[in-house]
Amino acid sequence: MTSGHFGFAAVVKSSAPKVPLWALMLSTYLLDFVFIFLAAFGIESFAPLDPVHPAYGQVLIHADYSHSLIGAALIALIAGFVARWAWGKKAGLVIGGIVFSHWLLDLIVHRPDLPFLPGNIGHLPLLGFGLWQLPIVSAVLELALALVGAYLYYRSATKAPAEVLDTRHIKALVAAGVTGVLLVLLLAADFFNLPLSAAILLMLMLIMLAGWLDSRLAWSASTS
């Protein structure tokens, strides 16, 4: 769901233009960055259902802390407070909400492997609607989020005074187009099981490049 998470960040950017796109993209994937950190210490893990023939969405994730409902809410709360300090009250609400949106999107696609409490305390029933069991449907949903996000981002970035409108359209089209292409490439990498290290590198490149385009191109006319 990597591309879908980032696509959702682009959707949110269209209604919260003052929040940097890099911060939105980082926020929408923050739970997975926490997961990667914990996995490096053996606290959390994931494994393909079929190690011989790994496929898109065919994984079982053991993320009892970063992807528990309460754990995700706490991470979102902390991120929201940091964003409020950096960019104001509205940004704090937006960042907190988009961090938690990761868990909601995961709830749709994951098999039942999302615990309610951190550490799966109490061994309550695990959560997950399992859309990954229909990989084509799940991939189409991700693609739709990526393309809609890029389009809404473009529409929002073109809002400018009349005297700079032509320039703004060109800059917004470049930023949205590159962002959209990168999101589709990220989906393709996920679908064809790119190695984790390469996927992380691609995600970081997407965040940095989209953030640079966002600050230097799409919104530059309003600050020049």
C-alpha positions in Angstrom: 0.0 0.0 0.0 3.1 2.2 -0.2 2.0 4.2 -3.3 -1.6 4.5 -1.9 -0.3 6.1 1.3 1.8 8.6 -0.6 -1.0 9.3 -3.0 -3.3 10.1 -0.1 -0.7 12.6 1.1 -1.0 14.4 -2.3 -4.8 14.4 -1.9 -4.4 16.1 1.6 -1.9 18.6 0.1 -4.7 20.0 -2.1 -6.7 21.0 1.0 -3.7 22.0 3.2 -1.4 23.8 0.8 0.7 25.4 3.6 1.9 22.1 4.9 5.0 20.9 3.1 4.5 18.0 0.8 7.6 16.2 2.1 6.1 16.4 5.7 2.8 15.0 4.5 4.5 12.1 2.7 6.8 11.4 5.6 3.8 11.4 7.9 1.7 9.1 5.8 4.5 6.5 6.0 5.7 7.2 9.6 4.2 4.0 11.0 6.2 1.9 8.6 9.4 3.8 9.3 8.8 3.0 13.0 8.2 -0.6 12.0 11.4 -0.7 10.0 13.3 0.6 13.0 11.8 -1.9 15.4 12.3 -4.7 12.8 16.0 -3.9 12.7 16.1 -4.8 16.4 14.0 -8.0 16.0 11.0 -6.5 17.8 8.7 -6.6 14.8 8.9 -8.6 11.5 7.2 -9.6 8.3 7.3 -12.8 6.2 5.9 -13.7 2.8 3.1 -16.3 2.9 4.9 -18.2 0.1 8.7 -17.6 0.4 9.3 -19.4 -2.8 6.9 -17.3 -4.9 6.6 -13.9 -3.1 3.8 -11.7 -4.5 2.2 -8.3 -4.1 0.4 -8.2 -0.8 1.1 -11.8 0.1 2.8 -11.1 3.4 2.0 -11.6 7.0 3.2 -8.7 9.2 4.0 -8.9 12.9 3.9 -5.3 13.9 2.4 -5.5 17.4 3.6 -2.0 18.4 3.8 0.3 15.4 0.6 -1.0 13.8 -1.5 -1.6 16.8 -4.6 0.7 16.9 -3.5 2.4 20.1 0.1 2.5 19.1 -0.7 4.1 15.8 -2.9 6.7 17.6 -0.1 7.5 20.0 2.4 8.0 17.2 -0.1 10.2 15.4 -0.6 12.3 18.5 3.2 12.8 19.0 3.6 13.7 15.3 0.7 16.1 15.5 2.2 18.0 18.5 5.6 18.3 16.6 3.8 19.6 13.5 1.8 22.1 15.6 5.0 23.4 17.0 6.6 23.7 13.6 3.7 24.9 11.4 0.7 25.8 13.6 -2.5 24.3 15.0 -4.1 23.3 11.6 -0.9 21.6 10.4 -0.8 19.7 13.7 -4.3 18.4 13.1 -3.5 17.6 9.5 -0.2 15.7 10.2 -1.8 13.8 13.1 -4.7 12.8 11.0 -2.6 11.7 8.0 -0.3 9.6 10.3 -3.3 7.7 11.6 -4.7 7.4 8.0 -1.9 4.9 7.4 -3.5 2.5 9.9 -6.9 3.0 8.4 -5.7 2.2 4.9 -3.8 -0.8 6.2 -6.9 -2.0 7.9 -8.5 -2.2 4.5 -5.8 -4.2 2.8 -4.1 -6.2 5.6 -5.1 -9.7 6.5 -6.1 -9.9 10.2 -2.6 -9.1 11.6 -3.3 -5.6 13.2 -3.6 -5.8 17.0 -5.8 -3.5 19.1 -3.3 -2.9 21.9 0.5 -2.5 21.8 2.2 -5.8 22.1 -1.1 -7.5 21.5 -1.8 -7.3 25.2 -4.9 -9.4 26.1 -4.6 -11.3 22.8 -7.7 -9.6 21.4 -8.9 -10.5 17.9 -6.6 -9.2 15.2 -7.9 -6.7 12.7 -7.8 -6.5 8.9 -10.3 -6.7 6.1 -7.8 -8.6 3.8 -8.2 -6.7 0.4 -4.6 -7.9 -0.4 -6.2 -11.3 -1.0 -7.6 -9.6 -4.2 -4.3 -8.2 -5.5 -5.6 -6.7 -8.7 -8.4 -4.9 -6.8 -5.9 -3.7 -4.2 -3.4 -2.5 -6.9 -6.2 -0.6 -8.7 -7.2 1.1 -5.5 -3.6 2.2 -4.9 -3.2 3.4 -8.5 -6.5 5.4 -8.2 -5.2 7.1 -5.0 -1.9 7.9 -6.7 -3.5 9.4 -9.8 -6.2 11.3 -8.0 -3.7 12.7 -5.6 -1.5 13.9 -8.4 -4.5 15.5 -10.2 -5.9 17.2 -7.1 -2.4 18.4 -6.2 -2.1 19.9 -9.7 -5.5 21.6 -9.4 -4.6 23.1 -6.1 -1.1 24.3 -7.2 -2.6 26.2 -10.2 -4.5 28.6 -7.9 -2.7 31.8 -8.3 -3.2 35.5 -9.3 -3.9 36.0 -13.0 -0.6 37.6 -13.8 1.3 34.5 -12.9 -1.3 31.9 -13.9 0.5 30.7 -17.1 3.8 30.2 -15.3 2.0 28.5 -12.4 0.2 26.0 -14.7 3.5 24.9 -16.2 5.3 24.6 -12.8 2.3 22.8 -11.3 2.1 20.4 -14.2 5.8 19.5 -13.8 5.5 19.0 -10.1 2.3 17.0 -10.2 3.4 15.0 -13.2 6.7 14.0 -11.7 5.0 13.2 -8.4 2.4 11.1 -10.2 5.0 9.2 -12.2 7.0 8.4 -9.1 3.9 7.2 -7.3 3.1 4.8 -10.2 6.8 3.6 -10.2 6.5 3.0 -6.5 3.4 0.9 -7.0 5.1 -1.1 -9.8 8.1 -1.7 -7.4 5.7 -2.9 -4.7 3.7 -5.1 -7.2 6.9 -6.8 -8.5 8.4 -7.2 -5.0 11.4 -4.9 -5.1 13.9 -5.7 -2.3 13.1 -3.9 0.9 16.4 -1.9 0.8 15.7 -0.7 -2.7 12.0 0.1 -1.8 13.2 2.3 1.1 15.7 4.1 -1.1 12.9 4.7 -3.7 10.6 6.1 -1.0 13.2 8.4 0.4 13.9 9.7 -3.2 10.2 10.3 -3.7 9.9 12.2 -0.5 12.9 14.4 -1.2 12.2 15.0 -4.9 8.4 15.7 -4.4 9.2 18.0 -1.5 11.7 19.9 -3.6 9.3 20.3 -6.5 6.6 21.3 -4.1 8.7 24.1 -2.5 10.6 25.2 -5.6 8.0 24.9 -8.3 4.4 24.4 -7.6 4.0 27.1 -4.9 6.9 29.4 -5.8 4.7 31.9 -7.5 2.8 32.7 -4.3 6.0 33.4 -2.4 8.0 35.3 -5.1 
